[in-house]
Amino acid sequence: MGNLSHQNKKNKVIFAMGATGTGKSKLSIDLAINFNGEVINSDKIQVFKGLDIITNKVTKEESAGVPHHLLGIVDDPDEDFTADDFCRHVLKSIDIILKNGHIPIIAGGSNSYLEKLVEDPNIKFREIFDCCFIWVDVSLHVLYQRVGTRVDEMVKYGLVDEVREMFVPGADYTRGIRRAIGAQEMEKFLLIENNIYVDSMTKSKVLAIALEDMKINTRKLIISQLRKIYRLRTELGWEMHRIDATSVYQKRGEDAEVTWNDVVLMKSVEIVSKFLIEGIGI
């Protein structure tokens, strides 16, 4: 009983986890609105400024006035933003949020960085904070369709122009923001698009291949993210509250929003409410 009392005196941190395209960012914003929270980005590519479309950063409208931390904070596109850098920034952000009297909500798909934050013996995160992990999951068939459609939508929103502005022939795609899916895939097209000796049909084909490569590599990313989540859950014992959001993405428009509220948000609010009252976490 004494241990429970001690645990309940810990500050509480909420994690919104999941593969890319599952709705982590949306959930984190919804929870922040419901529980007076602030969001800390845990996507290691979104910490960089630029490439807002291909990195799928939340827009000002989507953020709905909720403060976001670690989003577009790194100016140098080639900087090596390490897991140690991430942990240091997160801890500073948590301190700011708690001083504001708000709840820290960490959201993003860089699970290896999250593992470093929570499991590093020097940080002692578990000793300092109670943690609530919410895992938004979507069946692969539906999720693959969703991220494929999202790439097509990115093109409409200006993907090609965005990548062109940052394009440097021969750039290192293993560092910084250029690790983002879409940067390297677009290279072959950008190298030939102004070449007068290459016909328009060939250029169109090269662009189509680039976009298909983006979809393929996004699917590979999803598998990698899920493997890490399974490992955190099974090997490291993270108690995750899994929420199946598949039905949300089988609908469109208002129906999808209603399903989101019923299937994802209501369950998440129930989980977080219990966590904040009882301190049930990992």
Sequence and secondary structure as in RCSB ss.txt:
>XXXX:A:sequence
MGNLSHQNKKNKVIFAMGATGTGKSKLSIDLAINFNGEVINSDKIQVFKGLDIITNKVTKEESAGVPHHLLGIVD
DPDEDFTADDFCRHVLKSIDIILKNGHIPIIAGGSNSYLEKLVEDPNIKFREIFDCCFIWVDVSLHVLYQRVGTR
VDEMVKYGLVDEVREMFVPGADYTRGIRRAIGAQEMEKFLLIENNIYVDSMTKSKVLAIALEDMKINTRKLIISQ
LRKIYRLRTELGWEMHRIDATSVYQKRGEDAEVTWNDVVLMKSVEIVSKFLIEGIGI
>XXXX:A:secstr
 HHHHHHTTSEEEEEEE STTSSHHHHHHHHHHHHTEEEEE  TTTTBSS TTTTT   HHHHTT  EESSS B 
 TT    HHHHHHHHHHHHHHHHHTT EEEEE S HHHHHHHHH TTT HHHHEEEEEEEEE  HHHHHHHHHHH
HHHHHHHTHHHHHHHH  TT  TTSGGGGSTTTTTTHHHHHHTT TTS HHHHHHHHHHHHHHHHHHHHHHHHHH
HHHHHHHHHTS   EEEEE GGGGGS HHHHHHHIIIIIIHHHHHHHHHHHHH    
